[in-house]
Amino acid sequence: MATEAIAAPTPEREAFYEKIAGSNLAPLWERLHGLVTAQPVTPCLPAIWHYRDVRPYLMQAGGLISAEEATRRVLILENPGLKGQTSITHSLFAGLQLILPGEVAPAHRHTQSALRFIIEGKGAYTAVDGERTTMRPGDFVITPSWTWHDHGNDTQEPMVWLDGLDIPIVRLLDASFAEPGEAEMQAVARPESDNAARFANNLAPVDWQPAVKTSPVFNYPYARTRESLDVLARNEDPDPCHGHKLRYVNPASGDFAMPTIGAFIQLLPKGFATRPYRSTDGTVFVAVEGSGESRVGDQILRWEPRDVFVVPSWARVSHQASDEAVLFSYSDRPVQQKLGLFREQRGNA
Ligand SMILES: [Fe+2]
């Protein structure tokens, strides 16, 4: 199929298009060039949300609506190129969730998978299928598809995390199911750390077989992630495009920790500037430590800890770290890889 030709409009053609529209028909030749493009074309724009600007709005939302009434008190990080679509990229959702001291975000479950990346506060919990995990800044917590989950904050401080979900993917496939829990809080079925003891130490119960594609580990604590980055930074030269970069894995399969969302953590040494890189997975970044800037296409995004920014599909990105910096990121890479669609390009070639 040619992608270049654009048929010239003529009165006869226009009349024909109008006539067939009544029969739910349309001419592909009028649309083909916009559908089968020579390279990715996305309405998604590069954008950054500075935490210092967003936090006051989050706290105002805290006075406006309770976590219980809202079900989830979340401000959507909506891509300026995707207004009204509740998306940060075409395939992914991002939001900042606030839970105040004493509050509970009630139990429910849905087919959408969620990750939490902890931004501020420590000691609140997420419960997944009857087990609580305490969340600390930089922790990567998963609530797998169709698992019961609720959140609670028994501390004295507000707690904020980034919610990353595959809502647009599930919407594309018309595969959304959801139900509320019978009680606001799940009954605790197992003590905290039970899950980590079973699955997070390169061990698994002897007869256990994975029943789902999501990792059996549901909290990847930042303390351990940071330790890995530290050791790598001492032992190897940084990759020219990524610095020291790791992906979160499902220990049962070696695949990504979630079937629809790939999550990554990278360390950029102080003063390090990466070579340009682009890939087909539009990516959401969170600055965890350090400050710096990222050039995305011809835009410069300057970040400091807790800022969130987005790099659209196939946009060239290069990062420069003023101090030693750590960036968390997530994208739809597992989906693209399984469909054979993923492409990347290192440098300016
Ligand atoms: Fe949820």
Residues whose N, C-alpha, C, O or C-beta is under 5 A from the ligand:
A	BS01	LIG	none
